[in-house]
Every structure is written in C-alpha cells, then in structure tokens.
Amino acid sequence: MKNRIITVIVLALTASAVAGAQTGRVRDSEYFPRNEVYVQYGTPSVIELTTMLNSEYRSEDYDGDSRNHKFSGIAAVGYNFFVHPRVSIGLDFGYGYGSADMYITDSEMMPISEPIFVCRSTISSYSAHISASYTYWQQGPMECSGSLYLGVSYQDESIVQGNEDYFIPEANDRLRFSYHITAVKFRYGETFGGFAELGFGYRGLVNVGLSIKI
C-alpha cells in the first residue's frame, strides 16, 4: 500500500512537471517567441505637450496666442525581434496630428480691444524609430518590461488663413530627432496579449495596445 502511494505521488509530480514545462515552453531558451507585432494608441505626446500647447503666437508687429487646441494622440504599429527571452530589438512607426487657432491680442500699430482670429494651424506628425526592450519580470502570461525608442519625426504643417487683413506666418515643415522612454509596460497573454504602459516621448504618457507573439 505504501509503495502504491509513493508511486501515485511520483506520477502526479511527473505529470505536474510536464504540464509546467509545456506551459512555460515559450520562456525556454529554445522555444521562446522570436517575433512580435503590435498596434497601440497613446496620449498626450511630447508634440501635444510642447508644440501645439505653446500659447505664444508672434508675427510682424503683432503678438497673440493659440486657442481651441485639438489632438489626435499617436497611433503606431511596430515589430520586435527577440534575441533573448528577455531582450528584443525592433522598428516602430507612428502618426498623429494637432491643430490650433491663432489669435492676435496685441499690436504695435493699433490698439486691440478683443482677440482677432487670424488663421488655423494643423500639424501632422510621422515618426519612425528603432527600439530596444528588456523584460525584467515574468510570471506565467504576465510580464513587465521597459523600452527605449530613438528615431526621427517629420512634422508637416498647414495653415488656413481666416483673416486676410493680417499677416500670417509661413508653414514650418521640419524634421527633428524623436525619442520615447517606456518606464513600465505590463503585458498579459501568451501568443495574443494586451498591454498598457507609462512613459514619455512621441508615443504619449499613457499607451494601450494589442500584440501577437509567434
């Protein structure tokens, strides 16, 4: 009887170990997923916090501010390749836009009693980055990671004149260095998963998304 009990315990432990190995094989050095594709959305971004929220507006002989700001947030798609169960490198592409109305509030040529609407500025932003990520905690389908993104952002500005009596600035298209730092990213799921992250940069302070690992 005692031998049978021992045999049952050994078989149970063996079955548990096999099941655990199957469940955790995606973390094994030989079988971990090599590829991840994701889509995500984040806001507010650096562009929203600095470019369009700058209330100061200046032109020849006039001072003013920007109002009625509208933002889309940043939508992005990306690809990661895992060189190690905890380390990946990848590519990321994002798009977003913001707009604001420009008003004159002060003039050297004449007094202004009420703000005067002059034009509306819209900026479309296209971003491309390379990334590096490190997963510093894993427990079953849950994981926590951090990432660094470095690249460029092209900002395409268009201006629609609303008052022909006043000078408006020329559209300012520009290519600039762009970055994003993800401090904490929580992902849940093995093959298919959802994630949420906190960071700072072009992707936004708060981001949510979906990804698939194969």
Sequence and secondary structure as in RCSB ss.txt:
>XXXX:A:sequence
MKNRIITVIVLALTASAVAGAQTGRVRDSEYFPRNEVYVQYGTPSVIELTTMLNSEYRSEDYDGDSRNHKFSGIA
AVGYNFFVHPRVSIGLDFGYGYGSADMYITDSEMMPISEPIFVCRSTISSYSAHISASYTYWQQGPMECSGSLYL
GVSYQDESIVQGNEDYFIPEANDRLRFSYHITAVKFRYGETFGGFAELGFGYRGLVNVGLSIKI
>XXXX:A:secstr
 HHHHHHHHHHHHHHHHHHHHHHTGGGSTTTS  EEEEEEEEES HIIIIITT  EEEETTEEEEEEEEEE  EE
EEEEEEEEETTEEEEEEEEEEEEEEEEEEEEESSS  SS EEEEEEEEEEEEEEEEEEEEEEEETTEEEEEEEEE
EEEEEEEEEEES TTS       EEEEEEEEEEEEEEE SSEEEEEEEEEETT SEEEEEEEE 
